[in-house]
Amino acid sequence: MFDQSVAVNINKEETAMDPSNSIVIETHDLSKAYKGTQAVSSLNLTVKQHSIFGFLGPNGAGKSTTIKLLLGLARPTGGSAQIFGYDTQRDSASIRKRVGYLAQDPRYYEHMTARETLRFTAHFFYSGPRAGIEKRVEETLELVGLSDKADRPIKGFSGGERQRLGIAQAQVNYPDLIILDEPAASLDPQGRHDVLEVMERLRKHTTIFYSTHILSDVQKVSDTVAILDHGKLISEAPIEELLNANSAPVFTLGLRGETEKARLHIASLPWVSAIQARPVNNHISWEVTVSDEGLAETQLLPEVLSGGEVIVLDYGRRKVDLEDIFLALTEGDQNGKH
């Protein structure tokens, strides 16, 4: 855990988090238009304290515009937004003292080391003994896994190391909120894994709001996800609720034997909605969609085996994929469904 006493915040009283308020970000019909193009339309978000909030959408959906509105870097053409209860337009200076931010493509002084970069950043937020600031820098380097590279020039850093350094810059003032714009978009699988791991470690220290178009990343680390498409919010929910609410349970089976006779029997059961059968190598694969999950869990496998004419090679429940839900929601939005 960080020792907050090691350096003195310049404006400590203003930055104290109100423990009675668990809402960090709240927007009310937030909108932004550019020359007649609606980039963000009537956006209503609620981000709770100490959550990892995934702001998901394809490129051009309005994610970066929303972040600019939250940071007070752009003025809304409609609605409002509050962070820590402060209005993002009237009180942007107070908000930014408590927020860490990582842009999608962070830039550095290439000749500086990671330690020098964090030391430079920390001096914007803290006054006090040099040793206190040095301790803060060292703790932050350790948090993002850069302690062993702390004194190397940044010009030699990989993409993942640069992103982790950017997160360290955003975290060095121990903010109440970190906003990350596509933190893993341009990274290879190892770099993405490292960044997501850092985000997971930050969970106990702060609230994280991050935008992304990488569906698998959202499913790995987020508590709550909001899906934005063409500037409009089409869904916001805890990720497990979103996964479970938007798809019927599907059970998968690998079978050999008299599968057609078994298929007709299973299809006749009132709690079976559909069966998709297809050949896979030397067996038949089924995907069985059901309307009653409880009955399926207890009765599907016995019913399949009841005729004694098939062998079950594998059996399980298909894991719900966020990609399927995302495509269903965005395609529905494009067809005028919400």
C-alpha positions as CSV (number, residue, x, y, z in Angstrom):
1,M,0.0,0.0,0.0
2,F,1.3,3.5,-0.8
3,D,2.3,5.6,2.2
4,Q,0.5,8.9,1.5
5,S,2.6,10.7,4.2
6,V,5.8,10.5,2.2
7,A,4.9,13.6,0.2
8,V,2.6,16.5,0.9
9,N,-0.2,17.2,-1.6
10,I,-0.2,20.9,-2.4
11,N,-3.9,21.1,-1.9
12,K,-4.7,18.3,0.5
13,E,-8.0,19.6,1.8
14,E,-9.5,20.0,-1.6
15,T,-8.5,16.5,-2.7
16,A,-9.9,14.5,0.2
17,M,-12.4,11.9,-1.1
18,D,-15.8,12.2,0.5
19,P,-16.3,8.6,1.9
20,S,-20.1,9.1,2.0
21,N,-20.3,9.4,-1.8
22,S,-19.5,6.3,-3.8
23,I,-20.2,7.9,-7.2
24,V,-17.0,9.1,-8.9
25,I,-18.4,10.0,-12.4
26,E,-21.9,10.9,-13.3
27,T,-23.2,12.4,-16.6
28,H,-26.6,13.7,-17.4
29,D,-27.6,13.8,-21.1
30,L,-24.0,14.7,-21.9
31,S,-23.8,15.7,-25.6
32,K,-21.2,17.1,-28.0
33,A,-21.6,18.1,-31.6
34,Y,-19.0,19.2,-34.1
35,K,-20.2,21.2,-37.1
36,G,-23.5,19.4,-37.2
37,T,-22.0,16.0,-36.4
38,Q,-23.2,14.5,-33.2
39,A,-20.1,12.9,-31.6
40,V,-21.8,12.2,-28.2
41,S,-25.6,12.1,-27.7
42,S,-27.4,12.3,-24.4
43,L,-24.9,10.2,-22.5
44,N,-25.8,9.0,-19.0
45,L,-23.1,7.2,-17.1
46,T,-22.5,6.3,-13.5
47,V,-19.1,5.2,-12.3
48,K,-18.7,3.9,-8.8
49,Q,-15.7,4.3,-6.5
50,H,-12.9,1.6,-6.8
51,S,-14.4,0.0,-9.9
52,I,-12.7,-0.8,-13.2
53,F,-15.1,0.7,-15.7
54,G,-14.7,-0.4,-19.3
55,F,-15.9,2.2,-21.9
56,L,-16.3,0.1,-24.9
57,G,-17.0,1.0,-28.5
58,P,-15.6,0.8,-32.1
59,N,-13.2,3.4,-33.4
60,G,-15.1,6.6,-33.9
61,A,-17.8,5.8,-31.4
62,G,-17.2,8.9,-29.3
63,K,-15.0,7.5,-26.6
64,S,-12.2,10.0,-26.8
65,T,-14.6,12.9,-27.1
66,T,-16.3,11.7,-23.9
67,I,-13.0,11.7,-22.1
68,K,-12.2,15.2,-23.3
69,L,-15.6,16.3,-21.9
70,L,-14.9,14.6,-18.6
71,L,-11.5,16.3,-18.3
72,G,-12.8,19.7,-19.2
73,L,-10.8,19.8,-22.4
74,A,-13.9,20.2,-24.5
75,R,-17.2,22.0,-23.8
76,P,-20.5,20.0,-24.1
77,T,-23.2,21.3,-26.4
78,G,-25.8,19.8,-24.1
79,G,-26.1,18.1,-20.7
80,S,-23.6,18.0,-17.9
81,A,-21.0,15.9,-16.1
82,Q,-19.8,15.7,-12.5
83,I,-16.7,14.1,-11.1
84,F,-16.5,13.8,-7.3
85,G,-19.6,16.0,-7.3
86,Y,-17.8,18.8,-9.1
87,D,-19.1,20.2,-12.4
88,T,-16.5,19.4,-15.2
89,Q,-16.8,22.9,-16.7
90,R,-17.0,25.1,-13.6
91,D,-14.6,23.1,-11.4
92,S,-12.2,21.5,-13.9
93,A,-9.1,22.7,-12.0
94,S,-10.3,21.1,-8.8
95,I,-11.1,17.9,-10.6
96,R,-7.8,17.6,-12.4
97,K,-5.9,17.7,-9.1
98,R,-7.5,14.4,-8.3
99,V,-7.4,12.7,-11.7
100,G,-4.6,10.9,-13.4
101,Y,-4.8,10.7,-17.2
102,L,-3.1,8.6,-19.9
103,A,-3.6,9.7,-23.5
104,Q,-3.9,7.0,-26.2
105,D,-0.4,7.8,-27.6
106,P,1.7,9.1,-24.7
107,R,4.8,11.1,-25.7
108,Y,8.0,11.4,-23.6
109,Y,11.4,13.1,-23.5
110,E,13.2,10.1,-25.0
111,H,16.6,10.9,-23.4
112,M,15.1,10.8,-19.9
113,T,14.8,7.7,-17.7
114,A,11.6,6.3,-16.2
115,R,12.7,7.5,-12.8
116,E,13.5,11.0,-14.1
117,T,10.1,11.2,-15.9
118,L,8.2,10.3,-12.8
119,R,10.2,12.6,-10.6
120,F,9.5,15.5,-13.0
121,T,5.7,14.6,-13.0
122,A,5.6,14.3,-9.2
123,H,6.9,17.8,-8.7
124,F,3.7,19.2,-10.2
125,F,1.7,17.7,-7.4
126,Y,3.8,17.5,-4.3
127,S,6.0,19.6,-2.2
128,G,8.1,18.4,0.7
129,P,11.3,16.6,1.4
130,R,13.1,15.2,-1.6
131,A,13.3,11.8,0.1
132,G,9.5,11.7,0.3
133,I,9.1,12.3,-3.5
134,E,11.8,9.7,-4.2
135,K,10.0,7.2,-2.2
136,R,6.8,7.9,-4.1
137,V,8.6,7.5,-7.4
138,E,10.1,4.2,-6.3
139,E,6.8,2.8,-5.1
140,T,5.1,3.8,-8.4
141,L,7.8,2.1,-10.5
142,E,7.4,-1.0,-8.5
143,L,3.6,-0.9,-8.9
144,V,3.9,-0.9,-12.7
145,G,6.7,-3.4,-12.9
146,L,9.4,-1.0,-14.1
147,S,11.8,-1.0,-11.1
148,D,14.4,-3.0,-13.1
149,K,14.3,-0.5,-15.9
150,A,14.0,2.7,-13.9
151,D,17.3,4.1,-14.9
152,R,17.3,3.3,-18.6
153,P,16.5,5.9,-21.3
154,I,12.9,5.7,-22.5
155,K,13.9,5.6,-26.1
156,G,14.8,1.9,-25.6
157,F,11.4,1.0,-24.0
158,S,8.9,-1.4,-25.7
159,G,5.4,-0.3,-26.4
160,G,4.1,-2.1,-23.3
161,E,6.8,-0.5,-21.1
162,R,5.8,2.9,-22.5
163,Q,2.2,2.3,-21.6
164,R,3.1,1.1,-18.1
165,L,5.2,4.2,-17.6
166,G,2.2,6.3,-18.8
167,I,0.0,4.6,-16.2
168,A,2.8,5.3,-13.6
169,Q,2.7,9.0,-14.5
170,A,-1.1,9.0,-14.1
171,Q,-0.8,7.3,-10.7
172,V,2.2,9.1,-9.2
173,N,0.0,11.7,-7.5
174,Y,-2.1,8.9,-6.0
175,P,-5.3,10.2,-7.7
176,D,-8.9,9.2,-6.8
177,L,-9.6,8.5,-10.5
178,I,-7.5,7.3,-13.4
179,I,-8.7,7.9,-16.9
180,L,-7.0,5.8,-19.6
181,D,-7.7,6.3,-23.3
182,E,-7.1,3.0,-25.2
183,P,-4.3,1.9,-22.9
184,A,-3.6,-1.4,-24.7
185,A,-4.7,-0.6,-28.3
186,S,-1.4,-0.8,-30.1
187,L,0.3,-3.5,-28.0
188,D,1.2,-7.1,-28.7
189,P,-0.4,-9.8,-26.5
190,Q,2.4,-9.7,-23.9
191,G,2.2,-6.0,-23.7
192,R,-1.6,-6.0,-23.3
193,H,-1.3,-8.7,-20.6
194,D,1.2,-6.6,-18.6
195,V,-1.0,-3.4,-18.9
196,L,-4.1,-5.3,-17.7
197,E,-2.2,-6.8,-14.8
198,V,-1.1,-3.3,-13.7
199,M,-4.8,-2.1,-14.0
200,E,-5.8,-5.0,-11.8
201,R,-3.2,-4.1,-9.2
202,L,-4.4,-0.5,-9.2
203,R,-8.0,-1.5,-8.3
204,K,-7.4,-1.2,-4.5
205,H,-5.8,2.2,-4.8
206,T,-8.2,4.1,-7.1
207,T,-11.1,4.1,-9.6
208,I,-10.2,3.3,-13.2
209,F,-12.2,4.5,-16.2
210,Y,-10.7,3.3,-19.5
211,S,-11.8,3.3,-23.1
212,T,-11.1,0.4,-25.4
213,H,-12.3,-1.4,-28.5
214,I,-10.7,-4.7,-27.5
215,L,-13.5,-6.9,-26.2
216,S,-11.4,-9.5,-24.6
217,D,-9.6,-7.0,-22.4
218,V,-12.9,-5.7,-21.1
219,Q,-14.0,-9.2,-20.2
220,K,-10.8,-9.9,-18.3
221,V,-10.6,-6.9,-15.9
222,S,-13.8,-4.8,-15.9
223,D,-16.4,-4.7,-13.1
224,T,-18.8,-2.6,-15.2
225,V,-19.0,-2.0,-19.0
226,A,-20.7,0.7,-21.0
227,I,-21.1,0.2,-24.8
228,L,-21.1,3.3,-27.0
229,D,-22.0,3.2,-30.7
230,H,-22.2,6.2,-33.0
231,G,-22.1,8.5,-29.9
232,K,-25.0,6.8,-28.2
233,L,-25.0,4.6,-25.0
234,I,-26.6,1.3,-25.9
235,S,-25.9,-0.6,-22.7
236,E,-24.4,-0.1,-19.2
237,A,-24.3,-2.8,-16.6
238,P,-22.0,-4.9,-14.4
239,I,-20.2,-7.2,-16.8
240,E,-21.6,-10.5,-15.4
241,E,-25.2,-9.1,-15.6
242,L,-24.6,-8.0,-19.2
243,L,-23.2,-11.4,-20.1
244,N,-26.0,-13.3,-18.5
245,A,-28.9,-11.1,-19.5
246,N,-28.4,-11.0,-23.2
247,S,-28.1,-14.6,-24.2
248,A,-30.0,-17.8,-23.6
249,P,-28.0,-20.7,-21.9
250,V,-26.2,-22.9,-24.5
251,F,-24.8,-26.4,-23.7
252,T,-22.3,-28.1,-26.0
253,L,-21.9,-31.8,-26.6
254,G,-19.6,-34.0,-28.7
255,L,-21.3,-37.2,-29.7
256,R,-20.8,-40.4,-31.6
257,G,-23.5,-43.0,-32.6
258,E,-27.1,-42.7,-33.5
259,T,-27.1,-38.9,-33.1
260,E,-30.1,-38.1,-35.3
261,K,-32.5,-40.2,-33.2
262,A,-31.1,-38.6,-30.1
263,R,-31.4,-35.2,-31.6
264,L,-35.1,-35.7,-32.4
265,H,-35.7,-36.8,-28.8
266,I,-33.9,-33.8,-27.3
267,A,-35.6,-31.3,-29.7
268,S,-39.0,-32.6,-28.4
269,L,-38.2,-31.5,-24.8
270,P,-40.3,-28.4,-23.9
271,W,-37.3,-26.6,-22.3
272,V,-35.0,-27.0,-25.4
273,S,-35.3,-24.0,-27.8
274,A,-32.9,-25.1,-30.5
275,I,-30.2,-27.6,-31.5
276,Q,-27.4,-26.8,-33.9
277,A,-25.6,-30.0,-35.1
278,R,-22.5,-30.1,-37.2
279,P,-19.8,-32.6,-38.1
280,V,-16.4,-32.1,-36.4
281,N,-13.6,-34.5,-37.5
282,N,-15.0,-38.0,-36.6
283,H,-17.9,-37.0,-34.4
284,I,-21.0,-34.7,-34.2
285,S,-21.0,-31.4,-32.2
286,W,-24.2,-30.1,-30.8
287,E,-25.1,-26.6,-29.4
288,V,-28.3,-26.9,-27.4
289,T,-30.1,-23.7,-26.5
290,V,-32.4,-24.0,-23.5
291,S,-35.1,-21.9,-21.9
292,D,-34.7,-23.5,-18.4
293,E,-31.2,-23.5,-17.2
294,G,-31.9,-25.5,-14.1
295,L,-33.7,-28.3,-15.9
296,A,-30.9,-28.5,-18.5
297,E,-28.2,-28.8,-15.8
298,T,-29.9,-31.8,-14.2
299,Q,-31.7,-33.5,-17.2
300,L,-30.0,-32.7,-20.5
301,L,-27.1,-35.2,-20.2
302,P,-29.3,-38.1,-18.8
303,E,-31.9,-37.4,-21.6
304,V,-29.1,-37.6,-24.3
305,L,-27.9,-40.9,-22.8
306,S,-31.4,-42.4,-22.2
307,G,-31.6,-44.2,-25.6
308,G,-28.3,-45.9,-25.1
309,E,-27.3,-45.3,-28.7
310,V,-24.8,-42.4,-28.4
311,I,-21.5,-41.9,-26.7
312,V,-20.8,-38.5,-25.2
313,L,-17.3,-37.4,-25.8
314,D,-17.5,-34.0,-24.2
315,Y,-20.1,-31.9,-22.4
316,G,-20.2,-28.4,-21.0
317,R,-21.8,-25.0,-21.0
318,R,-20.7,-22.6,-23.6
319,K,-19.0,-19.6,-22.1
320,V,-20.8,-16.4,-23.0
321,D,-18.6,-14.2,-25.2
322,L,-18.8,-10.4,-24.9
323,E,-18.1,-10.2,-28.6
324,D,-21.4,-11.9,-29.4
325,I,-23.3,-9.5,-27.1
326,F,-21.5,-6.5,-28.4
327,L,-22.3,-7.4,-32.0
328,A,-25.9,-8.1,-31.2
329,L,-26.3,-4.8,-29.4
330,T,-24.5,-2.7,-32.0
331,E,-26.3,-4.3,-34.9
332,G,-29.6,-3.8,-33.1
333,D,-28.8,-0.2,-32.5
334,Q,-28.0,0.3,-36.2
335,N,-31.5,-1.2,-37.0
336,G,-33.2,1.2,-34.6
337,K,-33.5,-1.3,-31.7
338,H,-32.4,-0.3,-28.2
